[in-house]
Amino acid sequence: MSKREGKFGKRMPDVEAFPRLEEAVGAAVARVEELRGRLRDSRGQGQDMEQLLRKFTGEGEDPATLLGRLRALEVENEELLRRLKEGKEGVERLLARIRFLEEQG
């Protein structure tokens, strides 16, 4: 019977592997604890941000609704800017025409 075989001929675990296993488990536990801490911090930051947002928007405003309104206003703003630009171009054409007519008269 070899060193790695037990009483009934079954293979015994390598004793040298236990320290590596303990190290790996310890590292995994430490990582889980680190991630739990980061999760707590993130949740705290999320709550802080939500309170800050409510301070600016009022208690009744839902952040998702507010974001939807903001996007709609941005689209409307782009449309108004486009129309302003077209209006300005039209005014410039009229002024050019008036100047031409003044020169002719």
VMD Tcl script that draws the C-alpha trace (Angstrom):
set ca {
  {0.00 0.00 0.00}
  {1.42 3.39 -1.03}
  {1.43 6.58 1.07}
  {-1.48 8.00 -0.91}
  {-3.75 4.98 -0.47}
  {-5.87 4.46 2.59}
  {-6.91 1.32 4.37}
  {-9.39 0.27 1.71}
  {-7.24 1.06 -1.29}
  {-8.87 4.42 -1.96}
  {-6.63 7.29 -2.94}
  {-5.97 9.79 -0.07}
  {-5.87 13.52 -0.77}
  {-2.49 15.10 -1.15}
  {-1.63 16.67 2.22}
  {0.43 19.36 0.51}
  {-2.68 20.54 -1.35}
  {-4.48 21.59 1.84}
  {-2.46 24.78 2.42}
  {-3.07 25.85 -1.18}
  {-6.78 25.08 -0.79}
  {-6.92 27.06 2.47}
  {-5.15 29.96 0.77}
  {-7.57 29.88 -2.17}
  {-10.60 29.72 0.12}
  {-9.19 32.54 2.27}
  {-8.65 34.69 -0.83}
  {-12.18 33.95 -2.02}
  {-13.66 34.86 1.37}
  {-11.61 38.08 1.45}
  {-12.84 38.98 -2.06}
  {-16.45 38.31 -1.08}
  {-16.05 40.57 1.97}
  {-14.49 43.26 -0.20}
  {-17.37 43.05 -2.66}
  {-19.91 43.20 0.17}
  {-18.25 46.37 1.41}
  {-18.30 47.90 -2.05}
  {-21.96 46.94 -2.41}
  {-22.79 48.65 0.91}
  {-20.90 51.75 -0.24}
  {-22.70 51.74 -3.60}
  {-26.09 51.40 -1.96}
  {-25.25 54.28 0.36}
  {-24.14 56.42 -2.56}
  {-27.31 55.51 -4.44}
  {-29.46 56.60 -1.51}
  {-27.47 59.83 -1.17}
  {-27.91 60.56 -4.88}
  {-31.64 59.81 -4.69}
  {-32.03 62.21 -1.75}
  {-30.08 64.87 -3.60}
  {-32.18 64.38 -6.72}
  {-35.38 64.65 -4.71}
  {-34.06 67.84 -3.13}
  {-33.79 69.40 -6.60}
  {-36.90 67.90 -8.16}
  {-39.33 67.82 -5.27}
  {-40.69 64.83 -3.43}
  {-43.35 63.99 -6.04}
  {-41.04 63.65 -9.04}
  {-39.98 60.18 -10.14}
  {-36.41 60.23 -11.52}
  {-37.42 58.13 -14.55}
  {-40.28 60.51 -15.36}
  {-37.95 63.47 -14.93}
  {-35.43 61.90 -17.31}
  {-38.18 61.30 -19.89}
  {-39.27 64.92 -19.66}
  {-35.68 66.09 -19.99}
  {-35.18 64.04 -23.16}
  {-38.44 65.34 -24.65}
  {-37.38 68.92 -23.89}
  {-33.98 68.32 -25.51}
  {-35.70 67.08 -28.70}
  {-38.03 70.08 -28.64}
  {-35.06 72.40 -28.10}
  {-33.28 70.93 -31.14}
  {-36.42 71.51 -33.24}
  {-36.71 75.11 -32.04}
  {-33.03 75.75 -32.80}
  {-33.52 74.36 -36.31}
  {-36.55 76.59 -36.86}
  {-34.67 79.62 -35.51}
  {-31.83 78.95 -37.93}
  {-34.29 78.69 -40.84}
  {-35.97 81.93 -39.74}
  {-32.63 83.72 -39.53}
  {-31.73 82.52 -43.03}
  {-35.09 83.81 -44.30}
  {-34.54 87.22 -42.70}
  {-31.05 87.42 -44.21}
  {-32.52 86.68 -47.67}
  {-35.14 89.41 -47.19}
  {-32.47 91.91 -46.11}
  {-30.37 91.03 -49.13}
  {-33.39 91.58 -51.36}
  {-34.15 94.93 -49.68}
  {-30.54 96.07 -50.13}
  {-30.67 95.06 -53.79}
  {-33.90 97.00 -54.30}
  {-32.46 100.07 -52.53}
  {-29.44 99.97 -54.83}
  {-31.69 99.73 -57.86}
  {-33.92 102.62 -56.77}
}
mol new
graphics top color blue
foreach p $ca { graphics top sphere $p radius 0.5 }
foreach p [lrange $ca 0 end-1] q [lrange $ca 1 end] { graphics top cylinder $p $q radius 0.2 }
display resetview
